[in-house]
Amino acid sequence: MKLLDVVATTVDLPEKRLTRGQVGTIVEELSSEVVLVEFADLNGVAYAITPISVSRLMELNHEPAKAA
């Protein structure tokens, strides 16, 4: 995962007040295992900006997969 990738949480993160499936954008790479993700509503207002382990995120794709 890299800067500006759109991601979703794969697990509930109650300590961060996030549930599985919430969508955010990576805004900073803190290490190879942790990124800073901004979660915003449909009006663009951020409601959470928090570090999350990449193991708890899934990258979302907006293009069809290439044939294997």
C-alpha positions in Angstrom: 0.0 0.0 0.0 1.2 3.5 -0.8 0.4 7.1 -0.3 -3.1 8.1 -1.5 -4.4 4.5 -1.9 -8.0 4.2 -1.0 -8.4 1.5 1.7 -11.1 -0.1 3.8 -10.8 -1.6 7.3 -11.0 -5.4 7.4 -11.8 -5.6 11.2 -13.7 -3.5 13.7 -11.3 -1.1 15.5 -13.4 0.1 18.5 -10.4 1.8 20.1 -10.4 4.1 17.0 -14.2 4.2 16.7 -14.1 2.5 13.3 -16.0 -0.5 12.1 -15.1 -3.1 9.5 -15.6 -1.7 5.9 -15.1 2.0 6.6 -13.3 3.6 3.7 -10.3 6.0 4.0 -7.2 7.3 2.2 -3.6 6.7 3.1 -2.1 10.2 3.9 1.3 9.1 5.2 3.5 6.0 5.4 4.7 5.8 9.0 6.7 2.5 8.5 6.5 -0.5 6.3 3.8 -1.9 8.5 1.8 1.2 9.6 0.1 4.0 7.6 -1.8 7.1 8.6 -5.3 6.9 7.2 -7.8 9.7 6.9 -11.5 8.8 7.1 -13.9 11.4 5.7 -17.7 11.6 5.1 -19.2 12.1 1.7 -18.9 15.9 2.1 -15.1 15.5 2.6 -15.2 16.3 6.3 -12.6 14.1 8.2 -14.0 12.3 11.1 -10.9 10.2 11.9 -7.2 10.4 11.1 -5.3 7.5 12.7 -2.4 5.2 12.3 -3.4 1.6 11.3 -1.5 -1.5 10.6 -1.6 -2.5 6.9 -2.6 -6.0 8.0 -5.9 -4.4 9.1 -6.6 -2.7 5.8 -7.6 -3.8 2.3 -6.7 -1.8 -0.8 -9.8 -0.9 -2.9 -9.5 -1.0 -6.7 -11.3 1.1 -9.2 -10.1 -0.7 -12.4 -10.7 -4.2 -13.6 -8.2 -6.9 -12.7 -5.7 -7.8 -15.4 -6.0 -11.3 -16.8 -3.8 -13.9 -15.0 
